[in-house]
Structures are given as structure tokens and as C-alpha cells.
């Protein structure tokens, strides 16, 4: 059972990729000396509670994946030194309640995924300043109103916003957005008319939104929309029936329509 990483690891100054998988006795992790490391994966470490530090030395790190670490409670402030980080993926860390506000210093970040982290209810404010962000996927948390600041965002997936009845108005300012996926919004009753402001949108997917009653007329303004997928939304299924549904005329010109 591995309870700590060997000290010799920090001497591997040319190491570029490191995967730490199912080290169930590992309670904390300190990484030092790995100044060439570009890819770090931490997966299935059941006892890991914290990353104690050393992140400030990983200035070459581009890819960080943390998944299936049920006891991990926080990430260290040293994340601000990860200025080369492009991809950050955090999944199934139910005790994670804190992300450092210094995330605005992740000036190369393009892809951010955070899901199945039940205690993490909102994105840190610093994310609003990450102007390089291209892809954002969040689960179980409300998209912040300032999301409209992410002017480079081209793909957005929101999953499991159970209590919200409407989309945050800040979304309408994402004029470069090409892909929008709205999943598992159990209380969502309507899409706003301002969805027509998303002039670059090419793909729209709505999945398991059972209270969604109708589509907005603003969809007709989305002249770049090439694909519409609606899954497990029974009220929309009826209203979007080909040639017959009350909302069919809003979507009839879209080349690819899938409803089931």
C-alpha cells in the first residue's frame, strides 16, 4: 500500500507524464522537483484528502485530471503558478468544497470540467477573468451571472441544476458560443427569448428537462443552428412534432433535428 510518493520522484526532472491510480493509502500528495511535468492524473485515490503543495513547481503542467477521490477536500493556493495549464478536469470528488480564488492566474486554461462535486456549489470568482476558456462543463452548480464575461467560450454544458427555473441572463452575452448542452434541469420551465442572441450557436441539446413547456420564438434567429437534440422532454416532444406541433415552425429550418 502506497502511503507517500517516493522521494526519488522529485529527482526525475525530465519526467513529463505521471499517473497516480488507486493508491488507496495515500492521504496527501506533495509534488516537487518535477519541473518538466506536463500531464498529471490522480485517479481513484480513496484516502487522499489534500494536495499539500509543490504545485508552484509545476510550471510546465498543461493537463491536470483529478477523479474518484472521495476524501479530497480542497486544492491549494499554489494553483496560481500553473500558468501553462490548458486542461483541468475534476470529477466525483464529493468532499471538495473549495477551489482557490487564484484561478484567474490560469492564463492558458482552455478546458474546464467540474462535475459530481456535491459540496462545490459555485465556480470561484476568479474564473470570470480566464479569457482563454474555450470549453466549460459544470454539474450540480448554478452557472454564474458573470458567465457572460467568458467571451472566448465556444462550448458550454450545464448538468443537474435542479432548483433553477430559468437560465441565467448572463448567458445571452456568449456570442461566440457554438455548442450549448442543457442537461437534467428538473425545474426548468422555459427557455428565454434572448437565446436568439447566441448568434454563433450551431448545436443545441436539451436532455431530461421534464418541466420545459415550450420553445421560444427566438430560436428562429439562430441562423447558424445546424443541430437540435431534445431527449426525455415529454412536453417538448409533443410541441415539436413534425408539421403538427405548436413549436415546429420555430425549428423546421434546422437541418438536423432529433427528438426522442
Protein Blocks (a to p, Z undefined) as FASTA:
>chain_A
ZZbdcfklmmmmmbcbdcdehilkbmbdcdehilmbmbdcdehiaklmbdfbhjlmmmmb
mbdcdehilkbmbdcfklmmmmmbmbdcdehilklcbdcfklmmmmmbfbdcdehilklm
bdcfklmmmmkbmbdcdehiacdfklmmmmmbmbdcdehiakbcbdcfklmmmmmbfbdc
dehiakbcbdcfklmmmmmbmbdcdehifklmbdcfklmmmmmbmbdcdehilklmmmmg
ghkamklmmmmmpmbacdZZ
